[in-house]
């Protein structure tokens, strides 16, 4: 279609895969090794107010730092004490999030911009105060069973949970089809899987995630990224400034961005103006 522009991921890729795992539990050690061995990226969502809690094998502060500090993955907030945010008043909810964010930023010497809703519970008021606290994306537990990139990142619905009966059917579709297969809808694919690593211990089914990883890893056609990397890249694409005739584009962001126009892939380097005839 003439002058239509579609986002493409890093390197001009049409597909991206990301993971999100909650609670900071001992089983994350095994899961992280599996991801690292296969060059996959994950966002781990931590609760700093319940370090050492026996529930599901949560790690203490020392072990949490040992595993996650300097790792190849992203750290995000999951609320200090994993409270049901829709069951507490606004002041308590704000305190729950800001305490976790502050502690994580201190422990890991970073800026926390991601969140996962405890128990998947949220509403518009919660989304609003997360935004005021500089939380840029927040994962729900609502499965889409598709690969669409969300319009509202404070309601970041995943593709599915790792126990979903459609997991491998979705994986096959993700790996074998492409946005360019479709004339009208050529938006990039995002496959987003979430869960808790302790489930593999409790259900004695580590082979499930191992088989899934084997199926989806190692492709040169997929960008393996954290939740945060997906968010910031998407915002960089949205910031692109095109000329009226769509023959020039200025990228005001600090991130190189790729896009497709009329079947051709273009690179818009950070801070540069380029032609896209």
matplotlib code that plots the C-alpha trace (Angstrom):
import matplotlib.pyplot as plt

x = [0.0, 1.4, 3.1, 1.9, 4.5, 4.8, 7.1, 9.9, 12.0, 15.7, 17.5, 14.3, 12.8, 9.1, 8.8, 9.7, 9.5, 9.4, 8.8, 7.6, 8.0, 6.8, 7.7, 11.5, 11.5, 14.3, 13.0, 14.0, 17.6, 16.9, 14.6, 17.2, 19.9, 17.5, 16.9, 20.6, 21.6, 19.2, 19.8, 16.3, 15.3, 12.9, 11.5, 11.4, 8.9, 10.0, 8.4, 10.9, 8.6, 8.4, 12.0, 12.5, 8.8, 8.3, 5.5, 6.5, 10.2, 10.7, 14.4, 15.8, 17.4, 21.0, 20.1, 17.9, 20.8, 23.1, 20.8, 19.5, 22.1, 24.0, 22.0, 21.1, 17.4, 15.2, 13.9, 10.5, 8.1, 5.4, 4.4, 6.3, 4.1, 2.1, -1.1, -4.4, -4.3, -8.0, -8.7, -6.8, -7.4, -5.5, -3.0, -2.1, -1.8, 0.5, 2.7, 2.8, 4.1, 6.4, 8.1, 8.9, 10.1, 12.4, 13.9, 14.5, 16.1, 18.4, 19.3, 19.9, 21.2, 18.7, 15.4, 12.4, 9.7, 7.9, 5.3, 3.2, -0.2, -0.3, -3.1, -3.7, -5.9, -6.1, -8.5, -8.3, -7.4, -4.5, -3.3, -3.4, -1.3, 1.2, 1.6, 2.3, 5.1, 6.8, 5.7, 5.5, 4.1, 2.2, 1.4, -2.0, -3.0, -5.5, -4.5, -5.0, -4.0, -2.6, 0.6, -0.7, 1.3, -0.9, -2.0, -2.1, 1.1, -0.4, -2.7, -0.1, -2.0, 0.2, -0.3, -0.8, 0.4, 2.9, 0.2, -2.2, -3.5, -2.8, 0.8, 2.4, -0.2, 0.6, 4.3, 3.9, 1.9, 4.5, 7.4, 5.9, 3.9, 5.0, 3.3, 4.3, 2.1, -0.9, -1.7, -3.6, -2.4, 1.3, 1.9, 4.8, 4.3, 4.9, 4.7, 4.5, 4.5, 4.2, 4.1, 5.8, 8.8, 7.7, 4.8, 7.3, 8.5, 5.0, 3.6, 6.8, 6.7, 9.9, 9.9, 7.0, 9.1, 12.2, 10.3, 8.8, 12.2, 13.6, 10.8, 11.1, 14.8, 17.7, 15.9, 17.5, 14.0, 13.0, 14.2, 14.5, 13.9, 12.8, 9.4, 11.2, 13.1, 9.9, 8.2, 11.0, 11.5, 7.8, 7.9, 10.9, 9.0, 6.0, 8.2, 9.4, 8.6, 7.8, 7.7, 4.3, 5.2, 6.7, 10.0, 12.0, 12.0, 13.5, 14.2, 14.3, 14.9, 18.1, 17.2, 17.8, 14.5, 13.5, 10.3, 8.8, 7.4, 6.0, 7.7, 11.2, 12.9, 14.5, 16.7, 16.2, 19.3, 18.9, 18.9, 19.2, 17.1, 17.1, 15.4, 12.9, 11.9]
y = [0.0, 3.4, 5.3, 3.0, 2.5, -0.5, -0.9, -3.5, -4.6, -4.4, -5.4, -5.1, -8.2, -8.8, -10.8, -10.5, -12.8, -11.8, -13.5, -12.3, -14.3, -13.3, -13.4, -13.9, -17.6, -20.2, -21.9, -18.7, -19.9, -22.9, -20.9, -18.1, -20.7, -22.2, -18.7, -17.8, -21.0, -20.3, -16.5, -15.6, -12.5, -12.2, -9.6, -10.8, -9.1, -8.9, -8.2, -6.6, -6.6, -10.4, -11.5, -14.9, -15.7, -19.4, -19.2, -21.0, -20.8, -17.0, -16.1, -13.9, -10.6, -12.0, -14.8, -12.4, -10.0, -12.9, -14.1, -10.9, -8.2, -7.9, -10.6, -10.4, -9.8, -7.0, -6.4, -4.9, -4.3, -6.6, -4.6, -4.7, -7.3, -8.7, -7.0, -7.2, -3.5, -3.5, -4.6, -1.7, 2.0, 4.3, 5.5, 1.9, 1.0, 3.9, 3.0, -0.6, 0.3, 3.2, 1.2, -1.6, 0.6, 2.6, -0.5, -2.2, 0.9, 1.1, -2.6, -2.9, 0.6, 1.1, 2.9, 0.7, 1.4, -1.9, -3.6, -6.7, -6.5, -8.9, -11.4, -9.6, -7.1, -3.6, -0.7, 2.7, 4.4, 2.0, 2.6, 6.3, 6.3, 3.9, 6.4, 9.2, 7.0, 6.7, 3.1, 2.8, -0.7, -3.1, -6.7, -8.2, -11.9, -11.5, -13.8, -12.4, -15.6, -13.3, -11.5, -7.9, -5.1, -3.3, 0.3, 0.7, -0.5, 0.0, -2.8, -5.1, -8.3, -11.3, -13.8, -16.5, -18.2, -21.1, -23.6, -22.5, -25.4, -23.3, -22.6, -24.9, -24.2, -20.5, -21.2, -23.1, -20.2, -17.6, -19.4, -20.3, -17.2, -13.6, -10.2, -9.8, -12.8, -10.5, -7.6, -5.3, -6.2, -6.3, -5.2, -6.9, -10.0, -10.0, -13.3, -12.7, -15.6, -15.2, -17.4, -18.4, -20.7, -22.4, -23.9, -26.2, -27.6, -27.9, -29.6, -31.5, -30.4, -28.5, -30.4, -28.1, -24.9, -26.8, -28.0, -24.6, -22.9, -25.5, -24.7, -20.9, -20.1, -19.8, -18.0, -15.2, -14.0, -13.2, -10.4, -11.9, -9.0, -7.9, -6.3, -2.9, -3.2, -3.8, -0.8, 1.6, 0.5, 0.9, 4.4, 5.3, 4.1, 6.2, 9.3, 9.1, 12.3, 11.8, 14.5, 15.2, 13.1, 10.4, 10.5, 11.7, 10.7, 12.1, 9.9, 12.2, 9.3, 7.7, 4.3, 3.1, 2.2, 0.0, 0.3, -1.1, 1.1, -0.3, -3.7, -2.2, -2.1, 1.2, 2.1, 5.5, 6.0, 7.7, 11.5, 11.4, 12.3, 9.9, 9.5, 6.7, 7.1]
z = [0.0, -1.0, 1.8, 4.6, 7.3, 9.5, 12.5, 12.3, 15.2, 15.6, 12.4, 10.4, 12.0, 11.9, 15.1, 18.8, 21.8, 25.5, 28.8, 32.2, 35.4, 38.9, 42.6, 42.7, 43.7, 43.9, 40.7, 38.8, 39.1, 36.9, 34.6, 34.1, 33.2, 30.6, 29.1, 29.2, 27.6, 24.7, 24.4, 25.5, 27.5, 30.4, 32.8, 36.4, 38.6, 42.3, 45.7, 48.0, 51.1, 51.3, 50.8, 52.4, 52.7, 52.5, 50.0, 46.8, 47.7, 47.6, 47.8, 50.6, 49.8, 49.6, 47.1, 45.1, 44.6, 43.8, 41.0, 39.5, 39.9, 36.7, 35.0, 31.3, 32.1, 33.3, 36.8, 37.3, 40.3, 41.5, 44.6, 47.9, 49.5, 46.5, 47.7, 45.8, 44.6, 44.0, 47.6, 49.3, 49.3, 46.9, 49.6, 50.5, 46.9, 46.1, 49.1, 48.0, 44.6, 45.4, 48.3, 46.0, 43.2, 45.5, 47.1, 43.7, 42.3, 45.3, 45.3, 41.5, 40.8, 38.0, 37.2, 37.4, 34.8, 34.6, 36.7, 36.9, 38.6, 41.6, 41.0, 37.7, 39.5, 38.2, 37.3, 35.8, 39.1, 39.6, 36.0, 36.7, 39.8, 38.2, 35.4, 37.9, 39.4, 36.0, 35.5, 31.7, 31.3, 33.5, 32.7, 33.3, 33.3, 30.4, 27.6, 24.1, 22.2, 19.5, 18.7, 18.7, 20.3, 22.8, 22.4, 26.2, 27.8, 31.3, 30.3, 28.8, 28.0, 27.4, 24.6, 27.1, 30.3, 29.9, 30.9, 28.2, 26.1, 23.0, 23.9, 21.3, 18.6, 19.1, 19.0, 15.6, 14.2, 15.5, 14.0, 10.6, 9.6, 9.0, 8.9, 5.3, 4.4, 4.8, 2.4, 4.8, 8.3, 8.3, 11.9, 13.7, 15.9, 19.7, 21.4, 25.2, 27.7, 31.4, 34.5, 37.8, 37.7, 40.9, 38.9, 37.1, 40.4, 41.9, 38.7, 37.9, 34.3, 33.5, 30.2, 29.2, 29.2, 28.0, 24.9, 24.3, 24.5, 22.1, 19.6, 19.7, 20.3, 17.9, 15.1, 13.2, 12.4, 16.0, 18.3, 21.8, 24.1, 27.6, 28.2, 28.7, 25.5, 23.6, 25.3, 24.6, 21.0, 20.4, 21.8, 19.6, 16.5, 17.5, 17.8, 14.1, 12.2, 8.5, 5.8, 4.2, 1.1, 3.4, 1.6, 4.6, 8.2, 11.3, 14.4, 17.5, 19.9, 21.1, 19.6, 16.0, 14.5, 11.5, 9.5, 6.4, 3.6, 0.4, 1.0, 1.6, 5.0, 6.1, 9.1, 10.8, 13.0, 16.3, 16.0, 12.2, 9.1, 6.2, 2.9, 2.3, -1.3]

ax = plt.figure().add_subplot(projection="3d")
ax.plot(x, y, z, "-o")
ax.set_aspect("equal")
plt.show()
